[in-house]
Amino acid sequence: MILTHKQSKRIAILLDRFTITQPKPASPVTPKPGCVPVLQEQVKLDVLYAQQLAMLTNITWSIAAEKRSGTVSVEYISLSDAMIDNIRLCPIQWSVTINEMQHEHQEDPLKVKVGEIVDLRVNLTNNMEELLDDLSIVVEPFQDQQNGVKLAHFDEHVACMGCNKVIDESLGAGLSLTHTCQYVFFQPGLFKFSMQCREKRPRFSSKDSPEATPQPERLSLQMPRISQPSKPVTTPKFKGKAQTSLTVWKYRPPIEVLVVGEG
């Protein structure tokens, strides 16, 4: 690689996705009479991902003309929520059944007639070792115009019998969640089903100060000074702006359904 003055280049490094589980806080400790509970700081999830990323990445550099070499560390880079979503593994496993037949991605479009009922069953399995909370499953039929435009027709071309979405569900480790709905197409054409699993996770604004970070449950005990009167124990209040980050896991490629006329 040749770099001139004030020139920079980017290098892509391929790494396998990985997932880090947030360490569980220690059991709450009940303070003894006369002791003041002191909250200990908990390691943030983005820091754990950055540390693991640094362990998997080995970058060295050398300048032959200058006879100099060194290494590059990525341990202290700042990872946003979107960057972490691109690193971690998909926590769910999809299983889709259409008209009581297991769907395979290599298959041709499913052929049905106008007015025929299409039974769709979506099963999600949690591959993580932790609880996935606040999940939603959304199934939406659409027509792809092959130009970046997707048309959804729920009234004119297709009707849903049942609910096309499930919201606010919890899924424990190794457990499964099943959603079933039926569709009827009124006009011929090539339709597709977009299926998404949406996960909401609590986030906190980067503008919050360190003091505004929500405190963990882990406690340590510290005796108050005898020379000063002990003050009532108060719990720090979180003054930051609570947010939720939406992560979308898609079933790809979408299921294709070819609707033909009666003739």
N, C-alpha and C positions, 0 to 999 in steps of 0.2 A: 504494500500500500504506500502510495506517494502522497504526501500532504504538503501543500505550499503554505506560505505565511497567512495566518488568520483563516485557514480553511479547516472544515470539519467534515467528517463522514460518519455515517451510521452503519453498524454491523449487526445483523440479525443473528441471534443465538437461539437455537432450538432446544427447548427443555420440555420434559414431560410434565403434564399437569399434576398437581398434588393438592392435598387438603390437610389443613391443620385444624384440629378441634380446640376450641377455647378451653383452657384449663379450668376445671371446676374449683370454685373457691373453697377454702377450708371451712369446716363446720364452725358455726358461730360459737364464740367463747363468751360465757356469761361472766361479766366482771364481778370480782369480789367486792364486798362493801369497802368503800374508801378508795377504790381504784377507778381510774379514768380510762375508758376505752379509747385506743388510738387506732384509726383506720390506716391500713397499709395499702400502698398503691399496687394495682394489678397490671400485669403486662398487657398491653393492647394487642389486638389481633393483627393489625398491620405490621407491628414490630416483629411478631413471630413469623409472619410470611416473609418479611425482608431478611430475617436471619436464615431461614431455610433456603431462600433463594440464593443467598450468598454462599451457602454450603454446596449447592448444586452447580455453581458457576465458578469456573476457573479461567481467569483472563490474565494473560501475561503480554507484555510489550517489550520491544527491544529496538534500539536505534544503532545499526551496525557502524555507521560513520562515527558516532559519538562514543561507541562502546558502552552504552548504557542500557539498562533493562529494569523491569519492575513488574509489579502486579497491580491489578485494578480490583477494588472491592465494591460490591453493590449492597453491602449490609445496611448502610445508613441512608439508602434512598427512601423517599417518601412515596408510599403506595396509596393511591386513592381507592375508593370502593369499586370503581369500574375496573381498575387494574387488578384488584384481587379477584374479581369475578372472572377475569380472563385467565387467571392462574389456577384457580381451584377446579377440582373435578366436578362434573355434574352429579349432584347428590341423588338423583332419581333415575330409575330404570323404567322405560316405557314398554307397555304391552298393549297393542291395539287390536281389537277384534271387530270386524265389520261383517254383518250378516252371518254371525256365528263362525266366521273363518278368520284365522290369524293373518294379519296383514304383513306382507313382506315388501320391502322397498323395491325389489327388482320386478315386481309384478306389473302387468299392464293395467291401465285404468279399469276400475270396476264398472261393468256395464249394467245399467238398470233402465227400466222403462218409466215413462212419465206416470206419476201417481203411485209408483211402487215405494213401499216403505224401506228405508235404509236404516238398519239398526247398528248403532255405533257404541262400542264399549271401550272405555279407556281405563287402563289399570296402571297405577304408579306405585313403585316400590322404593322405599327409602334405603339407599345403600350406605348411608352415613351411620356413625356410631352415636349420633346425638339426635335429639328431637328437632324436627322441622316444623316450625309453627307459622301460623297465618299463611297457609297455602291456598291457592285458588286454581281451578282448572277451567280453561275457557276454550270452547270449540266454536269456530266460526266458518261457515261455508262462504266461498267467494269465487269469482271468476277472474282469472289472470289475463290481462290484455297483452301480455308479452312486451310491454313498454314501460314497466314500472308502476302501472296503474292497476289496482285491485278493486273490483266492484263487488260489494256485498248486497245481496238482494234477499231480504228476509220476508218481504210481503209479496212481491210480484213473482219471483221464480222459485222460492223454496220456503217451506214452513217447518218449524221445529216443534215436535211433540215432547213436552217435558221442559227441562231447563238446559240451556246451553252452557251453563257455568255453575261451578261450585266454589264457594268462597269461605274464608275463615275456617279452614280445616287444619288440624294438627296431625302429624304423621310421625310415630315413634320409630326408633331404629329397627330396621328389618321388617316393618309393617307395610301394608299395601292399602291403597285407596282406590276405589272403583267408582267411575261415573258412567252412567248409561243415558243415552238420549236417542231419539228417532227423528228422521228427516224425510220429507216428501218433496220431490221436485215437480214443478208444474210445467216447465218448459224444457225442451231439449237443449243440450250443450255440454261443454266440458267444465265441470266444477271441481273445486279443490276444497279440502278441509284444513284449516289452520288450527293446530292444537298447541296450547301453551300452558305451562305450569308457572305460576307467578308466586314468588316468595318475597314477603316483606320482612325486612330485618331492621331493628332499631339502629339508627345512626345519630351522630351528634355533629353539629356544625363545626367546621374547622376554625370558625371565628371565636369559638368559646375559649376561655382562658383555662389553664390547667386546673385552677381552683373550681371551675364549673364542671369538671369531669365527674360523672356519677361514681360514687365510691363503692367499692366491693364490700362484701359482708365479712371478710376476714378481719379479725381483731387481734391486737396485742395489748397486754396490760402494763400500765405504767403508774407507779405510786406518785401521788401529788406531793409537792413540797410542804413540809410542816410549817415553815415560816410564813406561808401565805394561806389564807382561807380557801378551801376548795370551792370551786364554782360549779353551778349546775351543769350537767352534761347536756350539750345541745348537738343535735345531728345536723351536719352541713346540708344546706339546701342547694339543689341543682338549679342554677339560674340560666343555664344555656338553653338554646333552642332545640328541642327534641325533634328529630326527623326520622323518617323511614326510607330505606333504600329498597327499590323494587328491582329484583332480579328475575329475568324471564328465561325459562328453559323451553325451547321449541322442539316439537317432533318434526324431524326433517328426513327426507323431503315430504311435503304435504301429500295427503292421500288424494288421488285423482278419481273422480267419478264421471263416467260418460253417460249422460242421460239421452236416450233415444225416444223417438216418437212411437205411437201405436202401430204405425204402418211399417 
